Amino acid sequence: MERNAQEQFKAHLMETNAEFRQLAATHCGYAKRLDELEALPHLTDQEQLEEVRLKKLKLRLKDQMEAMMSQYRAQQVA
């Protein structure tokens, strides 16, 4: 799919769907925390576990958001 169209679907869902907005906000929060962890010179064992956990959670949220965009796209085509 054209990237521009995908961005339009995402923008529309951000404006109209509270669940999508919440998923996106949480995803952004995870990304910020991961950036903080990656900026550290050395991670403790606890921080390494947190990094792995956050990456998995972030990916799960991305998958949920992609599924919502696909569902919205299908409704627009139908």
N, C-alpha and C positions, 0 to 999 in steps of 0.2 A: 504494500500500500504506500501511496505517496506520503512522505513525511509531513508535508504541510496539512494534508487532510487528517492525519493522525493527531497532529497538534490542535487542529480545530475541534475534533471530537473531545480531546482532553480538556480544552478550554471550556467547551460547552458543559461538560460534566462538572468541572470546577465551579461553574456559575450556578448550575441547577440541581446538583445532587450532593446533599449534605454528607452522605456516607463516603462518596468519592473524595470530597474535600477532607474529611477526617483521615482517610487512608493516606492521602497525599501529605497531609501535615505530619502524620506519624512517620511516614517514609522519610520526609525531610529531616525530622528530628534524629532518626537513626543515622542518616547520612552525616549530619553534623557531628554526632558523637563519634562516628567512625573516623572522621577527619581529625578530631581531637586525638584519638588514640594513635592514628598513623603519624601524627606530628611528634609523638613522644620518642625519645631516643631509644628507650628500652621498655618493653612491656612486662609487667609482672605476670605470674601465672593467672591471677584473677583477671587481669586486663586482657590477656590472650583469650580466655574463655568468653569474656564479654564481647570481644571482637568477633569471634566465631558465631556467637549467639545472635548478635546484631546483624551480621551479614545474612544469616538464615531468615531472620524476621523481616529484614528489608526486602529480600528476594520474594518472600511469601506475599508481602504487601504489593510488590510490583506485579506479581502474577494475578492478584485479585483485581488490581486496577486495570490490567490488560484485559481480563475477562469482562469487566464492566464495559470497557470501551468496545470490545467485540460485540457484546450484546446490544449496545446502543447502535453500533454500526449496522447490525443485522436488522434492527427495527427501522432504521432510516431507509434501507434498501427495500424492505417489504412493503 
